C-alpha cells in the first residue's frame, strides 16, 4: 500500500471542526529506534508517550494521515466500561477479577485526562460530563437497575444514579425510554483534535518521531532485534508494538492481529445546527447518551448539532441504506428532528473480539500489541497503548482478563463478514420484538 485509502477524505463533522491540522513527514530512508510502533492512533501515540517517559526512543509509523482511522472517526465518548458487564465478569471469573477489571476501566478515563493535561490539549475539549444510558423497555430498565445496585454493593461504585422515565424524558427530550442510569466521571471529547494534539505534542517534545503515509510491508526478525520494512526504507529496532486494531488489513505485517478481530462498521450522522427551541429541549445537559438495544444507538450534541450513531452497517464501504436506517432510528426516538437536515455522514470500523474484551500483551519476545476495543475504545486504547509500551519494555503489568493469551483467532475467518451479517440480523430481530 502506497498511500491513503480511497475514503481518506471522508467528510466527518470532526474534520470540519478540527483546528489541529498539520502535516507530518513520510519516513524516507533508513532509521533506528528502540521500539517501532505500527499505527498512529490513540494506542500507538499513548505507547510512544509512555516509552519516551521511560527514556526509550520510540518511532511511530502510520499508513495514512494521523486521525484517518478510528481515532479520528469515532463518536468521542470517553467511557469506563467493557462490552461485558461487570456482574457478568464476576459470575464467570469471580468478584476479585471483576474488581481488577473495574479499576482498569476507571484508570482508562484518568489516562485520557492525564494526557490532555500534560500536553495542554484544550482543543480536545475533554469534559467529564457523564453518560446517561437509556432503557428501551421495562425489562431493560430492570437489568440496568439490578446492575447499578450490584455495582454499588459489590464494587463500591457510587457514581451511578437511577433516573425514572420522566427524568430521562425531561433531560433527553424523548419519551422513547422507560428509565435510565446516569454514570458520573466519564465524558466526551473531540476525537480528531485529541489524536492530532497528541501527535503534535510528541513532535514538539521529542522531535520527529511520528511519521504518516508510511505503510509497513513486512517485519523481519534479526539476531538482536527486528527490521521493519516500509515503502521507502527500513527501521531497525529491538521491539515492535502493533497498534493497528480494526485497520489491520492495511499491511500484511499485521496479519496476526487481523485474524483475531472481526471489523464491524459503525456509522454516524450529524444534523445542521439545531433551532433554539430544540437546543433547549433536547439533550439539555449535553452529556453522552446511549440506549440498551443489542444494536445499540448513541447520541450527543456537538456545537449545537445533534449527533447520532450506531452499529449495523455492513461491508467495507459506506452505504446510503445504512445512513437512511440511522436517520430513521434517530427520528423514531426524537420525532422533533424529522424536519432537521443531516449535514454530515461518515463511518469507520470497530474491532470486535471473540470474548468481547480488548487485549494487550506480547505475541513473542519481539512483538507486543493492544487491540479489540469492541466499540468502547477512546479511553481503553489510551490505557492499553501505555500498557503495551510496558510490555515492550520487559514488564508484566496486571491486566486481568485483558491478557494477550485470551485473544483467540476467529474460527472460519474468511466467513467473518457472513457471520457478522447473520449475528447482526438476529440481534435486530430480538431488538424488534423487545427481547
N, C-alpha and C positions, 0 to 999 in steps of 0.2 A: 504494500500500500504506500502511495507516494504523497498523499495529501489528505485534506478533509473529505469526509463522506459527502454524498450528494445533498444531504439535508443540513449541511453545516450552516446555512443561512437561515435556519428555522426562526420564524418570527414570533418569538415569545414576548410576553409583557416584560420579562426581566431584561431582555436585550434592549427594548425601547426605553427602559427607565434606568439603565445602568450608566453610571458616570465613571466607571473604573476601567474603561477600555484602554489597553496599552499592548504594544507588541513585544513579544519575547522572541529571541533568536531561535532559528533551527540549528541543531548541532551539526557542524561541518568539520570533518576531520576526526582524529582520534582524541580520546580523553581518558582520564583516570579518576577514580573515586573510591572511597571506602565501600559505599553501598549505592547501587543503581536502583532507582525506583521507577518502575514502568507504570505510568498512569499519573496524570497531574490533577486529579480531583481532590476532594476533601481527604480521602485516605492517603494518597501519595504526599500531599503537601503537609499534612499533620505528621506523617512519618519523617519527612525531611526536617521539620521543625525539631522533633524530638532528637534526631540524630545530631543535628547541629548543636543542640543544647549539650549533648554528651561530648562535644569536641571532635566529632567524626565528620567526614567530608561526604555529604550526600550529593547525588546528581539525579534530577527528575527529568524524564523524557515522556512526552505525550504525542500521539499520532496526529492530534488535531489541536486547534487553539484551546488554551485553558478556558474551561467553562463550557466547552462544546457538549460534553456528555451530561450524565445525570446531575452532576454538581451544579450545572447551570440551568437545568430544565425543571427541577423538582418544585414542589409547592412551597418550600421554605418553612415547613412545620418542624419545630425543634422539640421532639418528643422523648420521653423517658420510658420507653416500652419496647417489648418484643412482640412479634406476631403471636407467640404463645402467651396466654395469660399466666400470671404468677400462680394462681391456685392450681392450674393445670401442671405447671412446672413442679410445684410441691407434691402434687398427687403422684406424679411419675418418678420424681427423683429425690423427694424428701424436702423438708422445710429448710434445712440448712443450705441446700443448693439454691432454693428459691430466694433466700436472704442474700446469698452471694450475687445472684443474678440481679436482684433489686438494687444492690449497691452499685453494680456496674451501670445499670440504666440511669440512676441518678448522677453518677460520675460523668456520664457522657454529655449531659447538658452543661455541667460545670466546665468540661473541657472546651466546649464552644465559647462559653462566657470568658474563659481564661485567654483563649487565643484572640478574641475580639478586643479584650482589654490590652493585651500585650502588644498587639500590632496597631492599636488605635483605629480599629475598623468601624468608625462611626457610620460610614456609608452602608455597612452591612445591616444596619437598623435592627440589631438584635434586641428583643424585649421579652421579658418574662411575663407575658400577658395571660397565660393559662390556656387550657384546652377544654372545650365542652363536648363530651361525647353524647350524642342524642340517640335515644332508643326509638326504633321504628315500630315496635309492637310492645304490648304489655309484657309479653314473655321476655323480650329482650331487656326491658327495664328491670324485670325481676332478676335476670342474670347480672346486670350492672349493679343492682343493689347488693346482691349477695357478694359480688367481687369486692365492692368498696368496703363492706363490713369485714370481709376476710382480710383485706389489706390493712385495715386499722388494727384488727385484733392480732394477726399473726406477724405482720411486718412492722407494726408501729407507724404506719404511713397515715398521718392525719392531714395530708394535703388534698384529700378527696372530699367533695361535698355533693350530696344528692340534691337534685332540683326536680320539682314537680313539673307536670306537663304545662301548667300555667306559667311557671317561671321560665321554662325553656322557650315557650311561645313568646313571652314578653322580651326575652333577650334576642332571640333569632328572628322574630317576625314571621315564623312559620308555625302552623298548627298541625304539622305532619308527625309530631313526635309525642310520645307518651311519658316523657321524663328524660332525665339525663344525669351525668356525673361530671362535675367540674374538677379538673386537676390543676392545682396551682404549681408554680415553679418551672413549668415548661413554657415554650414561647414560639416566636416566629422570627424570621429574618428575610433579607433579600439574598437569595442563594447565589446569584451570579456575582453580586458585589462581594459576598463573603469569599468565594473561591478566588476571584481576581485580586481581592485585597490580600489574601494570604500569599499568593504568588508574588505580588508587588512587595509585600513586607519581607519575604525571604530574600528577594533580589536586592533590596536596599540594604539589608543587614548582612548578607553573606556573599554578595556578588552574584555573578551569572551562574546559578545552579539549577535553574528551571528552563527547559527547552521545549518548545512546542513544534508541531509539524515535523516531528522526528519519530517516525514509526520504527519499531523494533522488528527485525526479521528473523532473529534467532538468538539463542543463548548457548554458548559452548563452555563446558567445564574445562578448567586447566588445573595444573598441579597445585597452584597456590591461590586459586580463586575462580573467577568466571570472566568470559569475554562476551559482552553484549553487542550484537551486530545491529547497526542501524542502516538507514538508506544511504548515508554519506560518510560513515565512519564506524569505528569500533570503540567501545569503552571497556577498559579493564578495571575490575573491582574484586573485592573479597566476597561480597554478598549481593543478592538481588532481592528486592521486595516487589511482588506482583500486586498492583493496585488497580487492576483493570475492570473488575467486577462485571456488571451486565454488558459491558462493551469489550469483553474478552475475545470477540471474534475479529477484532481489528488487527491482530497479529498472530501468526502461528506459534509464537513463543509462549502464548498464554493458553495453550490447548489444555493443560492440566486443570486450569480454572474453569474454562468453558464447559468441559464435560461434566462438571459438578453443579452447574447452575442452569436454571430454566428462565430465560428472559421473558418478561411479561410486559406488554406495552401499557403504559399509564398515560391518559390524556387529560388535558387541562384546557378550559376556556375562560376568557375574561371579558367582562362587559365594558361598554363605554362608562364614563364617569356617571354615577347614579344621580338622578334628580334629588333635590334637597329633601323632599318628603321621604323618599326611600332611604336616604342616608340616615335619617332619624328613626326609621322603623326596622331596618334590617341589620342584624349582627351588631347591635348597638354598643357592645363592649369591645369590639374589634379584637377578639381572640381568634384562635384557630378552632375549627369545628369539624366533627366527623359524625357519621352515623353507624348503625350496628349491623347493616346488611353484610352478608358474606362478600358480595361485590361492592365493597364499601365506597361511599362518596364522601368527599370532604369539601369544605368551603371556608373562605375567609375574605375580608376586604383588604384591598391594597390601593392606596392613593385614591380612595373613593370609588373604586371599581369592585364589582363582585366577581370573585374567582371561584371556579367550581371544577373539581377534578375527580377522577376515579379510574378504576380498572375496567377492563373489558374490551379493549381494542386488540385486534389480532393482527398478526403479520409483522413485517419489518418496516412498513411504511404507514404514514397516516392515511386515514380513510374518511371520506365525507360522512359515511354512515355512523362511524364511531362518534364523531363530533355532534351529529344530529341527535343521536341517542343521549349524549351527555346533556345537551341543551334541554331535551325533553324531560330528563330526570330533574334537572335544575328547576324548571318551571312547575313540575309536579309538586316539588317541595316548597317552592316560592312563587306562587301564581302572580304576584305583583311584578315579576321580572319578565312576564310574557311579551311586553312591548319594548323591552330594552335591547339594544343592539349588541351583538357579540363583535368585538374588535380584534381579539387575539385567539388563536387556536394553535396548540402545539402538543407534543408528546415526547416520551422518552421511555427507555427500558428500565424496569425494576428487576433485580436479580433475586429469584426465589430459590430456596434450597429444599432438599427432601425432608428435613426436620423442622423447617420454618424458622430457623435461627441463623444468625450470621456466625462466621467462624474466623479465627485468627491463629496464626502459629507458623510452624515450619513444615514444608514438604520434605526437605532433606537438609543436609549440613550447609547448603549454599543458598537455598531459596526459602523465603518467608512470604506470607501473603495475608490479606484480610479481604473478605468478600461475603456476599449473600445477605444483604440488609433487609430483604423482604418488605420493602416499602416504608421502612422507618429508619432511613439512613443518614439524615443530616447530622444528628448528634452522634449516633453509633459509629459512623465511618470516621468521624473526627477522633473518637476514643480509640477505635481499633487501629487506625493508622499509627498512633503513638505506640500502641502495644506491639504492632508488627515491627516497629523500629526496635523495641526492647528485645524481641526475639532475635532480630538480625544482629543485635549487639551481644548475643550469647546468653541472655537472661531467660527465665521461665516464669513470667508473671502469672498470677492466678486469674484464669478466665472462665472458670466454672464450666458450663455446658458449651462454651464457645470454642473449645479447644479444636485444633486442626484435625485430629483423628476422627472427629464426628462428621466432617464434611464428606459425604459419600457421593460417588458417581451416580449420575442419573441413569436408571435402567432403560434400555432400548432408546438411547439418546437420540438417534435420528428421527424417532417418532415423537419427540417432545412437543412440537407445535400442535400435532393432532391431539395429544393428551391434554395440553392446555385448553384447547377448544372444548373438549369433552367435559373437563372438570369445571370450567367456567360456565358452560351451558347448564350443568347440573346445579351449580350454585345459584345461577339466575332463576332457575325453576323453583328452588327452595325459597329464595327470597320472595318470589312472586306469590307463593302460597302461604307466606308468613311463618315458615318453619325456621 
